[in-house]
């Protein structure tokens, strides 16, 4: 093995663990927002991704995302030389300028794949068969997430080595992609049986707040770790991540207080997550005040994004599209506005730093990700629906998926 940087390696080990910890946080965040009869099924959607996605990532996902970009198809998908993580234990990351073991890099990137699958599940809560979810999740990791990761981060056609779209930690690959898949799922599955009725309310908001807090904590590994080194850019990304989350919370609560009359705990949790989503693509490219402004704007815009979802005619049960889709798009576009080489070494200047041309790659990145993820996800879902079926029957939905799908109950009195 080539010489490695011990400090960077230690930092990345911690960052990878933090990103994995986000998935149980997401499970709590989502579980508190559903009815008590569906708590376990909703939690299982996120939790099982830690097993299923990890195995698929090791077998094929990693090589599709970060295998060689050489050859006739190298701009589209990674080469297959790393199937089954072949050669990973004896290698370094291969990311220019960063000497960490490739095993650490592979697992760090795998944690991203895990939570991205989990994010989608907010749109399928309380009505999708568990076996159908497993099939969809597995297919989505290999057919959507891994190619997208290659396009943006693995030397493919969309990232800095191609079109030039800036995405520091996953605004397109994670948030927009998962939201587009969530939209496809909401359309194909249809609305919940009780959609629009007063009883369709969160059953445990303290659980959701705890989940949001864990997500906030884990997001430091998500964003700062994306620098792949314990350096000044990682420190800057850590700082703007925290401040953007705080500003996102304030922005959402202010908009809610004005529009709804009262600030809510769900609004505080959602606003913080919106700020985190918004800063994700920009974290390593922007200074402090622009980062705070991105968080504030994301909080306000996502509040209104969630408010109008009922007018659009689909049941995005846990607001994946309104928070991750709207927030990810906002953050990706504002990265093109506020990016500055005064902060980063990637040569990334945005509109306000005198490079208006950066806006075009950002727009291309957003549109391509939305269309690709939606179309492929829609096709996967339709194929599953035509074979094993997607949705539970009305009796199961009325009874609750915890008992029907898992023979367990979250609360026993």
Residue, then its C-alpha position, 0 to 999 in steps of 0.5 A: x500500500x502506498x503511504x497514507x495520511x494518518x490524520x486524514x484517514x482518521x478523519x474519514x473513518x469518523x466521517x463515514x461513521x457519522x454518515x451511517x448514523x444519519x440513517x437511524x436518525x432519518x428513521x426516527x425523523x420519518x417514524x415520528x411523522x406517520x401514524x402509530x400503526x406504521x412506525x415499524x414499517x417506516x423505520x424498517x425502510x431506512x434501517x434495512x437499507x443499511x444491510x441491502x444497500x451495503x451488500x449491493x454497493x460492495x458487489x457492484x455499486x462501488x465499481x459502477x460509481x468509482x471504477x475506471x472512467x477510461x474506455x468507450x463507456x467511461x463517461x457513463x459508468x465506471x469500469x468493472x475492475x472493482x467488482x466485489x471490491x476487488x483490489x480495494x483493500x490494497x489500494x489508496x483512494x485514487x482521488x487526486x491529492x488525498x492519500x487515504x485507504x481506498x477501503x475507507x473511501x469506498x465505505x464512506x461513499x457507500x454510506x451516502x448510497x445507504x441514506x439516499x435510498x432511505x430518503x426516498x421512503x418518505x414518499x411511500x410510507x404507509x402503503x407499499x409492500x415491503x418485498x416490493x420496496x426491497x426490489x425497488x431499493x436494490x434496482x435503484x442503487x445499481x441503475x440510478x444512484x451508482x451511475x449518477x455518482x459516477x457522472x458527478x464524482x467518479x470522473x463521468x461526463x457531468x462533474x468537474x471533469x466534464x460539463x463542470x457541474x459543482x456538487x460538493x456533497x450530494x445536492x444532485x446525486x443524493x437530494x434531487x435524485x431521491x426526490x425525483x424517485x420519490x415523485x415517481x413513487x408517489x405517482x405510481x403508488x397513488x394516495x393513501x386511503x385516508x389522504x386529506x383526513x384530519x386523522x392523518x397526522x404525525x403520531x410522535x413529534x418528539x421522535x421526529x425532533x430527535x431524528x432531526x437532531x441526529x441528522x444535523x449531527x451526522x451531516x457534519x460527516x456528510x459535508x465536511x467529510x466530502x473534502x476527503x481530508x482534515x484541512x481548511x476546506x473541511x473546516x469551512x464546510x463544517x462551519x457553513x453546514x451548521x450555520x445553514x441549518x440554523x438559518x434554515x430553521x429560522x427561515x422556515x419558522x418565520x415563514x410558518x409564523x407569518x403564513x400559519x399563525x404559529x411556529x411548530x416543532x415539525x416546522x423547526x425540524x423540517x427547516x433545519x433539514x431544509x437548510x442542511x439540504x440546501x448547503x450540501x452542494x455548496x458546502x466546500x465552495x462558499x464563504x460563511x455569509x453566502x452559506x447562511x443565506x443559502x440556508x435561510x433561502x432554502x428554509x423559506x422556499x422549502x416551506x412553500x414547496x411543502x405547502x403547495x404539494x396538496x395542489x399538485x395532486x400527489x401524496x408525498x407522505x413525508x415531504x421528500x419532494x418539498x424538502x429534498x427536491x426543492x432544497x437540493x435544487x435551490x442549493x445547486x443553483x445557488x452554488x453557481x451564484x456564490x461559489x468562490x475560489x477564495x474558499x476552495x481550491x477547485x477553481x470554482x467561481x460562481x456568478x457573483x465572483x465574475x463567472x456567470x457561465x457556471x450557472x449553465x452547468x448547474x442548471x444542466x446538473x439539476x435537469x439531467x438528475x431530475x429527468x434521469x432519476x424520475x424516468x428510470x425510477x418510474x420504469x422500475x416501479x411500473x415493472x414491479x407493479x406489473x409483476x409482484x405488485x407495489x401496494x398493500x390491499x385496503x384491509x392491510x392499509x387500514x390495519x397498519x403495515x406493522x402487523x401485516x408486514x412484520x408481525x410486530x407492533x411498535x407500542x404494546x399497552 
